[in-house]
Amino acid sequence: MAGTDYSTYLKIDELLRLQHPLTDGADDEMLFIIVHQAYELWFKLVLHELGLARDFLLEGEPWAAVPRLRRAIAAEELLLHQLGVLETMSPDGFLEFRDPLEPASGFQSTQYREIEAISGRADALHAESDLRSVEQQRVLRRRASEPTLWDSLCATLRLLGLEAVDGDVLEGFLAIYRDHAGAWRASVHEVCELFVDHDEAIARWRYHHSLMAAREIGRRQGTGGSLGVAYLDATLGDRFFPVLWEVRSAL
């Protein structure tokens, strides 16, 4: 029969050959590999949707950004739930295969750093890490040079005639929150709230990730040379869009 079959279209055979545990007898290593590979697939989708949302905003079409942001946030909720699957692994089960992983670490996830960059928190240190390939470094530098989600939202605000005063955009966003009648302003207000949803989803993932890591390794150093849980804890207060959180206090 002509046409494309399920396995060929989705490259199932190739996909199922990508799991290669390093430690014989470490039964939990397969879980660890699959969960992290699944993370990277969801990261790819989140980046795809956030990129489309940003571009729609830059084109002055906030209503078109809404479904893209909703989909990204739905995927981020799955990221959070996947940690529950990883937490079925006991600390001793993880320690059976942890040492051979060095210096590999989730700290090195290029796609996660891309999500941070498009959300406005690019860090040049990640792009210059010698634990990344030349191509990964190039990708992060490119991301850091592109407009961010925040850039695109501020551009949309300017299209409404709500210019920043002395570089302060808070008043412009307050105007949207105080009056979002009409289709255009309503869609911008919805985008603002979806930005907060994205910010909150990643913050909750960071927090749960920190708890999960503490359950598995305590206060040990991370396999990639980071401070492990101490590093994760230090990121818990990070926010992509602090002005949108400040709006709540200023209303």
Residue frames as qw, qx, qy, qz and C-alpha x, y, z in Angstrom:
[[0.000, 0.888, 0.460, 0.000, 0.00, 0.00, 0.00],
 [0.392, 0.516, -0.031, 0.761, 1.32, 3.43, -0.93],
 [0.366, -0.850, -0.072, -0.372, 1.87, 6.08, 1.73],
 [0.176, 0.529, -0.636, 0.534, 3.88, 6.56, 4.88],
 [0.709, -0.392, -0.586, -0.009, 3.51, 4.10, 7.74],
 [0.517, -0.845, -0.059, -0.123, 3.59, 5.05, 11.45],
 [0.805, -0.425, 0.138, 0.391, 7.02, 3.66, 12.26],
 [0.610, 0.306, 0.237, 0.691, 8.73, 5.15, 9.23],
 [0.010, 0.839, 0.200, 0.505, 7.18, 8.60, 9.65],
 [0.505, -0.839, 0.087, -0.183, 8.12, 8.83, 13.35],
 [0.424, 0.584, -0.640, 0.263, 11.49, 7.08, 12.99],
 [0.799, -0.502, 0.108, -0.311, 10.45, 4.69, 15.77],
 [0.957, 0.029, -0.138, 0.254, 13.15, 2.11, 15.10],
 [0.458, 0.501, -0.268, 0.683, 15.88, 4.77, 15.23],
 [0.360, -0.673, 0.162, -0.625, 14.35, 6.37, 18.32],
 [0.892, -0.406, 0.053, -0.193, 14.27, 3.10, 20.26],
 [0.879, 0.153, -0.177, 0.415, 17.94, 2.45, 19.50],
 [0.188, 0.738, -0.196, 0.618, 19.07, 5.66, 21.25],
 [0.635, -0.682, 0.196, -0.307, 19.09, 4.34, 24.84],
 [0.765, 0.305, -0.496, 0.274, 22.51, 2.99, 25.86],
 [0.654, -0.749, 0.071, -0.075, 23.08, 2.48, 29.60],
 [0.320, 0.724, -0.567, 0.228, 26.73, 2.62, 30.69],
 [0.226, -0.419, 0.774, -0.417, 26.56, 0.48, 33.82],
 [0.532, -0.066, -0.813, -0.227, 25.67, -3.21, 33.74],
 [0.406, -0.343, -0.798, 0.285, 23.11, -4.22, 36.34],
 [0.021, 0.222, 0.302, -0.927, 21.97, -0.64, 37.06],
 [0.163, 0.501, 0.837, 0.150, 18.28, -1.21, 36.41],
 [0.040, 0.835, 0.379, -0.397, 17.28, 2.44, 36.95],
 [0.254, -0.390, 0.368, 0.805, 19.63, 3.83, 34.32],
 [0.149, 0.368, 0.746, 0.535, 17.13, 3.14, 31.52],
 [0.109, -0.837, -0.523, 0.123, 14.56, 5.28, 33.36],
 [0.306, -0.692, 0.048, 0.652, 17.11, 8.07, 33.76],
 [0.263, -0.104, 0.587, 0.758, 18.02, 8.08, 30.07],
 [0.072, 0.535, 0.747, 0.387, 14.46, 7.98, 28.76],
 [0.157, -0.849, -0.414, 0.287, 13.20, 10.75, 31.04],
 [0.248, -0.642, 0.183, 0.702, 16.04, 13.07, 30.03],
 [0.211, 0.077, 0.695, 0.683, 15.68, 12.27, 26.34],
 [0.000, -0.709, -0.690, -0.146, 11.96, 13.01, 26.66],
 [0.218, -0.783, -0.173, 0.557, 12.84, 16.32, 28.31],
 [0.235, -0.346, 0.436, 0.797, 14.92, 17.32, 25.32],
 [0.103, 0.391, 0.770, 0.494, 12.06, 16.51, 22.94],
 [0.125, -0.833, -0.530, 0.095, 9.66, 18.67, 24.96],
 [0.296, -0.629, 0.081, 0.714, 12.29, 21.42, 25.17],
 [0.237, 0.028, 0.617, 0.750, 12.39, 21.36, 21.36],
 [0.028, -0.656, -0.692, -0.301, 8.63, 21.87, 21.18],
 [0.269, -0.816, -0.307, 0.409, 8.69, 24.64, 23.80],
 [0.302, -0.423, 0.298, 0.801, 11.39, 26.47, 21.84],
 [0.154, 0.299, 0.714, 0.614, 9.43, 26.05, 18.61],
 [0.127, -0.771, -0.612, -0.118, 6.26, 27.51, 20.13],
 [0.326, -0.760, -0.136, 0.546, 7.99, 30.34, 22.02],
 [0.318, -0.190, 0.442, 0.817, 9.82, 31.32, 18.85],
 [0.049, 0.500, 0.686, 0.526, 6.58, 31.49, 16.88],
 [0.249, -0.829, -0.471, 0.169, 4.91, 33.51, 19.66],
 [0.365, -0.569, 0.086, 0.732, 7.80, 35.97, 19.70],
 [0.228, 0.042, 0.565, 0.792, 7.68, 36.40, 15.93],
 [0.057, -0.680, -0.670, -0.293, 3.91, 36.98, 15.91],
 [0.302, -0.820, -0.287, 0.392, 4.33, 39.67, 18.57],
 [0.341, -0.382, 0.300, 0.805, 7.09, 41.35, 16.58],
 [0.094, 0.266, 0.672, 0.685, 4.70, 41.37, 13.60],
 [0.285, -0.049, 0.155, -0.944, 2.01, 43.07, 15.70],
 [0.672, -0.152, -0.533, -0.490, -0.27, 40.02, 15.95],
 [0.219, -0.346, 0.735, -0.540, -0.68, 39.28, 19.68],
 [0.824, 0.033, 0.203, -0.528, -3.82, 37.20, 19.08],
 [0.837, 0.367, -0.398, -0.073, -1.76, 34.77, 16.96],
 [0.212, 0.485, -0.737, 0.420, 0.81, 34.41, 19.76],
 [0.624, -0.337, 0.361, -0.605, -1.83, 33.23, 22.27],
 [0.979, 0.008, -0.027, -0.202, -2.27, 29.59, 21.10],
 [0.677, 0.459, -0.476, 0.324, 1.48, 29.20, 20.71],
 [0.082, -0.503, 0.579, -0.636, 2.11, 30.34, 24.27],
 [0.804, -0.228, 0.219, -0.503, -0.67, 28.08, 25.57],
 [0.950, 0.192, -0.245, -0.008, 0.91, 25.07, 23.89],
 [0.416, 0.510, -0.567, 0.496, 4.37, 25.89, 25.26],
 [0.367, -0.435, 0.493, -0.658, 2.94, 26.18, 28.78],
 [0.936, -0.069, 0.029, -0.345, 1.06, 22.88, 28.42],
 [0.817, 0.327, -0.414, 0.232, 4.36, 21.21, 27.48],
 [0.112, 0.528, -0.557, 0.631, 6.06, 22.84, 30.47],
 [0.715, -0.343, 0.282, -0.540, 3.45, 21.31, 32.75],
 [0.976, 0.112, -0.186, -0.033, 4.47, 17.92, 31.37],
 [0.458, 0.524, -0.534, 0.480, 8.09, 18.71, 32.25],
 [0.349, -0.479, 0.482, -0.645, 6.99, 19.17, 35.83],
 [0.905, -0.129, 0.139, -0.382, 5.04, 15.91, 35.93],
 [0.821, 0.367, -0.422, 0.113, 7.95, 13.96, 34.46],
 [0.041, 0.564, -0.649, 0.509, 9.93, 14.67, 37.61],
 [0.753, -0.259, 0.357, -0.488, 7.46, 12.46, 39.46],
 [0.957, 0.240, -0.160, -0.041, 8.49, 9.57, 37.21],
 [0.484, 0.556, -0.528, 0.421, 12.16, 10.25, 37.94],
 [0.316, -0.521, 0.519, -0.599, 11.43, 10.31, 41.68],
 [0.960, -0.124, -0.022, -0.250, 10.44, 6.65, 41.56],
 [0.741, 0.356, -0.439, 0.361, 14.21, 6.04, 41.52],
 [0.681, -0.713, -0.097, 0.139, 15.78, 5.63, 44.95],
 [0.059, -0.914, 0.395, 0.077, 19.12, 7.31, 45.86],
 [0.577, -0.380, 0.701, 0.177, 20.98, 4.00, 45.95],
 [0.726, 0.466, 0.492, 0.118, 19.57, 3.13, 42.53],
 [0.336, 0.939, -0.062, 0.036, 20.95, 6.38, 41.11],
 [0.300, -0.786, 0.533, 0.088, 24.35, 5.92, 42.76],
 [0.834, 0.006, 0.532, 0.147, 24.72, 2.58, 40.97],
 [0.655, 0.467, 0.378, 0.458, 25.31, 4.39, 37.69],
 [0.018, -0.985, -0.104, 0.134, 26.05, 8.03, 38.61],
 [0.473, -0.645, 0.366, 0.477, 29.87, 8.08, 38.60],
 [0.540, 0.105, 0.613, 0.566, 30.32, 7.01, 34.94],
 [0.261, 0.854, 0.440, 0.096, 28.11, 9.95, 33.90],
 [0.257, -0.834, 0.096, 0.479, 30.76, 12.55, 34.76],
 [0.069, -0.212, -0.282, 0.933, 31.15, 15.18, 33.43],
 [0.168, -0.415, -0.646, -0.618, 27.69, 14.90, 31.80],
 [0.030, -0.352, -0.609, 0.710, 25.04, 16.97, 33.58],
 [0.167, 0.765, 0.615, 0.088, 21.61, 18.47, 32.99],
 [0.205, -0.773, 0.010, 0.600, 23.44, 21.76, 33.59],
 [0.248, -0.288, 0.599, 0.705, 24.76, 21.29, 30.04],
 [0.409, 0.568, 0.712, 0.055, 21.36, 21.11, 28.31],
 [0.191, -0.023, 0.304, 0.933, 21.74, 23.53, 25.43],
 [0.170, -0.518, -0.631, -0.553, 18.02, 23.61, 24.70],
 [0.407, -0.728, -0.496, 0.241, 17.16, 24.55, 28.27],
 [0.351, -0.431, 0.016, 0.831, 19.67, 27.41, 28.06],
 [0.058, 0.238, 0.535, 0.809, 17.98, 28.42, 24.80],
 [0.286, -0.705, -0.627, -0.168, 14.65, 28.60, 26.64],
 [0.419, -0.657, -0.240, 0.579, 16.27, 30.87, 29.20],
 [0.299, -0.158, 0.293, 0.894, 17.78, 33.01, 26.43],
 [0.059, -0.433, -0.600, -0.670, 14.58, 33.51, 24.43],
 [0.402, -0.748, -0.528, 0.004, 12.87, 34.33, 27.74],
 [0.024, 0.926, -0.071, 0.369, 15.43, 37.07, 28.40],
 [0.615, -0.717, 0.327, -0.013, 18.00, 35.45, 30.69],
 [0.834, 0.451, -0.231, 0.220, 20.89, 34.59, 28.38],
 [0.579, -0.744, 0.295, 0.156, 24.16, 33.94, 30.20],
 [0.485, 0.745, -0.452, -0.073, 27.39, 34.23, 28.18],
 [0.323, -0.513, 0.783, -0.139, 29.10, 31.79, 30.56],
 [0.795, 0.146, 0.561, -0.178, 26.95, 28.95, 29.24],
 [0.703, 0.703, -0.036, -0.101, 27.84, 29.76, 25.64],
 [0.261, 0.774, -0.566, 0.113, 31.56, 29.69, 26.40],
 [0.764, -0.403, 0.474, -0.172, 31.61, 26.48, 28.42],
 [0.188, 0.515, -0.796, -0.255, 34.26, 24.03, 27.22],
 [0.404, 0.067, 0.891, -0.197, 31.81, 21.23, 28.02],
 [0.615, 0.621, 0.308, -0.376, 29.81, 22.27, 24.94],
 [0.672, 0.242, 0.482, 0.507, 30.59, 21.55, 21.32],
 [0.169, -0.144, 0.230, 0.947, 31.49, 24.36, 18.96],
 [0.177, -0.394, -0.651, -0.624, 28.03, 24.05, 17.40],
 [0.398, -0.671, -0.611, 0.134, 26.28, 24.25, 20.77],
 [0.333, -0.458, -0.126, 0.814, 28.29, 27.36, 21.64],
 [0.040, 0.079, 0.452, 0.887, 27.28, 28.90, 18.30],
 [0.271, -0.557, -0.716, -0.321, 23.61, 28.12, 18.92],
 [0.395, -0.683, -0.468, 0.399, 23.67, 29.83, 22.32],
 [0.252, -0.308, 0.096, 0.912, 25.48, 32.88, 21.00],
 [0.073, -0.278, -0.598, -0.748, 22.91, 33.17, 18.22],
 [0.342, -0.656, -0.672, -0.040, 20.06, 32.89, 20.71],
 [0.381, -0.572, -0.286, 0.668, 21.60, 35.62, 22.84],
 [0.147, -0.152, 0.286, 0.934, 21.72, 37.96, 19.83],
 [0.112, -0.432, -0.730, -0.517, 18.06, 37.46, 18.87],
 [0.382, -0.405, 0.054, -0.829, 15.04, 39.46, 20.13],
 [0.021, -0.042, -0.916, 0.399, 13.60, 37.96, 23.30],
 [0.149, -0.606, -0.772, -0.118, 9.99, 37.38, 24.26],
 [0.222, -0.706, -0.338, 0.582, 10.21, 40.52, 26.39],
 [0.131, -0.265, 0.363, 0.883, 11.53, 42.53, 23.44],
 [0.076, -0.295, -0.764, -0.568, 8.57, 41.38, 21.38],
 [0.215, -0.692, -0.672, 0.153, 6.04, 42.21, 24.10],
 [0.202, -0.612, -0.096, 0.758, 7.47, 45.70, 24.54],
 [0.062, -0.046, 0.562, 0.823, 7.30, 46.17, 20.75],
 [0.147, -0.534, -0.786, -0.275, 3.60, 45.27, 20.91],
 [0.245, -0.703, -0.449, 0.494, 3.10, 47.77, 23.69],
 [0.154, -0.380, 0.209, 0.888, 4.61, 50.49, 21.53],
 [0.016, -0.259, -0.731, -0.631, 2.17, 49.65, 18.74],
 [0.231, -0.713, -0.662, 0.026, -0.58, 50.55, 21.22],
 [0.080, 0.784, 0.001, 0.615, 1.05, 53.91, 21.77],
 [0.693, -0.720, -0.011, -0.040, 2.14, 52.99, 25.30],
 [0.565, 0.605, -0.391, 0.402, 5.74, 54.12, 25.19],
 [0.716, -0.356, -0.376, 0.468, 8.21, 53.60, 28.00],
 [0.080, -0.965, 0.032, -0.248, 8.92, 56.76, 30.00],
 [0.124, -0.788, 0.582, -0.160, 12.64, 57.13, 30.75],
 [0.343, 0.312, -0.886, -0.020, 13.04, 53.44, 29.97],
 [0.272, 0.019, 0.806, -0.526, 10.35, 52.43, 32.50],
 [0.333, -0.118, -0.717, -0.601, 7.66, 50.27, 30.88],
 [0.031, -0.249, -0.866, 0.434, 5.70, 49.61, 34.07],
 [0.313, 0.387, 0.252, -0.830, 3.15, 52.37, 33.40],
 [0.441, 0.243, -0.575, -0.645, 2.46, 50.97, 29.95],
 [0.345, -0.094, -0.933, -0.039, 1.66, 47.54, 31.34],
 [0.069, 0.311, 0.656, -0.684, -0.41, 49.07, 34.13],
 [0.406, 0.300, -0.118, -0.855, -2.49, 50.78, 31.45],
 [0.477, 0.073, -0.781, -0.397, -3.14, 47.40, 29.80],
 [0.251, -0.192, -0.901, 0.297, -4.11, 45.77, 33.09],
 [0.141, 0.342, 0.451, -0.812, -6.40, 48.63, 34.05],
 [0.585, 0.531, 0.090, -0.606, -8.13, 48.72, 30.68],
 [0.176, -0.214, 0.872, 0.402, -8.12, 45.71, 28.40],
 [0.581, 0.546, 0.481, -0.365, -11.48, 46.23, 26.72],
 [0.522, 0.727, -0.272, -0.353, -11.45, 45.78, 22.97],
 [0.986, 0.158, -0.015, 0.043, -10.00, 42.88, 21.01],
 [0.566, 0.614, -0.362, 0.414, -6.50, 44.26, 20.54],
 [0.178, -0.625, 0.518, -0.556, -5.90, 45.28, 24.16],
 [0.876, -0.254, 0.233, -0.337, -7.57, 42.09, 25.39],
 [0.939, 0.261, -0.165, 0.151, -5.19, 39.93, 23.36],
 [0.325, 0.623, -0.468, 0.536, -2.17, 41.87, 24.68],
 [0.523, -0.518, 0.414, -0.535, -3.46, 41.43, 28.24],
 [0.984, -0.052, 0.076, -0.154, -3.86, 37.68, 27.62],
 [0.738, 0.470, -0.343, 0.343, -0.32, 37.47, 26.28],
 [0.066, -0.653, 0.491, -0.572, 0.93, 39.22, 29.43],
 [0.763, -0.352, 0.354, -0.411, -0.81, 36.65, 31.61],
 [0.978, 0.194, -0.063, 0.038, 0.53, 33.80, 29.50],
 [0.417, 0.634, -0.473, 0.447, 4.05, 35.23, 29.91],
 [0.401, -0.533, 0.522, -0.531, 3.50, 35.02, 33.67],
 [0.958, -0.052, 0.143, -0.242, 2.23, 31.45, 33.26],
 [0.806, 0.449, -0.299, 0.244, 5.42, 30.56, 31.37],
 [0.081, 0.646, -0.521, 0.551, 7.55, 32.27, 34.01],
 [0.653, -0.396, 0.416, -0.493, 5.72, 30.46, 36.82],
 [0.985, 0.115, -0.047, -0.119, 5.84, 27.07, 35.10],
 [0.660, 0.480, -0.432, 0.384, 9.63, 27.24, 34.72],
 [0.163, -0.582, 0.512, -0.611, 10.01, 28.53, 38.30],
 [0.841, -0.250, 0.270, -0.396, 7.95, 25.61, 39.62],
 [0.933, 0.278, -0.211, 0.092, 10.00, 23.19, 37.52],
 [0.326, 0.599, -0.529, 0.505, 13.23, 24.65, 38.95],
 [0.470, -0.485, 0.464, -0.573, 11.88, 24.26, 42.48],
 [0.956, -0.055, 0.149, -0.246, 10.68, 20.67, 41.98],
 [0.780, 0.473, -0.345, 0.221, 13.92, 19.83, 40.16],
 [0.040, 0.621, -0.573, 0.533, 15.89, 21.10, 43.17],
 [0.712, -0.321, 0.416, -0.466, 13.82, 18.94, 45.53],
 [0.973, 0.207, -0.057, -0.089, 14.22, 15.91, 43.28],
 [0.560, 0.577, -0.478, 0.353, 17.99, 16.40, 43.11],
 [0.265, -0.558, 0.568, -0.545, 18.18, 16.72, 46.90],
 [0.902, -0.126, 0.232, -0.342, 16.29, 13.42, 47.21],
 [0.930, 0.335, -0.128, 0.080, 18.74, 11.68, 44.89],
 [0.690, 0.368, -0.305, 0.543, 22.17, 13.14, 45.75],
 [0.527, -0.681, -0.297, 0.413, 21.78, 15.23, 48.91],
 [0.037, -0.957, 0.105, 0.270, 24.40, 18.02, 48.96],
 [0.736, -0.086, 0.443, 0.505, 26.90, 16.30, 46.66],
 [0.032, 0.534, -0.356, -0.766, 28.53, 18.26, 43.85],
 [0.766, 0.501, 0.117, -0.385, 26.84, 17.91, 40.46],
 [0.858, 0.056, 0.404, 0.313, 28.33, 15.50, 37.93],
 [0.533, 0.722, 0.158, 0.411, 29.09, 18.42, 35.59],
 [0.502, 0.099, -0.264, 0.818, 31.14, 20.23, 38.24],
 [0.249, -0.631, -0.127, -0.724, 28.33, 22.54, 39.38],
 [0.154, -0.294, 0.656, -0.678, 27.42, 22.96, 43.05],
 [0.172, -0.254, -0.951, -0.032, 24.52, 20.55, 42.54],
 [0.208, -0.722, -0.660, 0.008, 21.51, 21.33, 44.71],
 [0.289, -0.607, -0.155, 0.724, 23.15, 24.53, 45.98],
 [0.090, -0.081, 0.464, 0.877, 23.30, 25.81, 42.39],
 [0.150, -0.478, -0.762, -0.410, 19.67, 24.85, 41.76],
 [0.288, -0.704, -0.541, 0.359, 18.56, 26.56, 44.97],
 [0.242, -0.423, 0.053, 0.872, 20.32, 29.76, 43.90],
 [0.015, -0.109, -0.587, -0.802, 18.14, 29.95, 40.76],
 [0.043, -0.522, -0.846, 0.103, 14.79, 29.66, 42.54],
 [0.014, 0.718, 0.316, -0.620, 14.23, 33.42, 42.73],
 [0.161, -0.148, 0.527, 0.822, 14.95, 34.00, 39.03],
 [0.448, 0.645, 0.520, -0.337, 12.12, 35.57, 37.03],
 [0.483, 0.286, 0.521, 0.643, 12.01, 36.15, 33.29],
 [0.010, 0.616, 0.368, 0.696, 9.57, 39.05, 33.40],
 [0.300, -0.277, -0.591, 0.695, 9.91, 40.91, 36.73],
 [0.175, -0.018, -0.046, -0.983, 7.87, 43.90, 35.49],
 [0.557, -0.251, -0.572, -0.548, 4.83, 41.68, 34.98],
 [0.554, -0.364, -0.683, 0.307, 5.15, 40.52, 38.58],
 [0.190, -0.139, -0.287, 0.929, 5.60, 44.10, 39.75],
 [0.292, -0.302, -0.416, -0.806, 2.32, 45.04, 38.06],
 [0.542, -0.467, -0.697, -0.047, 0.49, 43.09, 40.77],
 [0.424, -0.424, -0.428, 0.676, 1.84, 45.35, 43.49],
 [0.112, -0.114, 0.102, 0.982, 1.34, 48.55, 41.53],
 [0.167, -0.466, -0.690, -0.528, -2.30, 48.07, 40.47]]
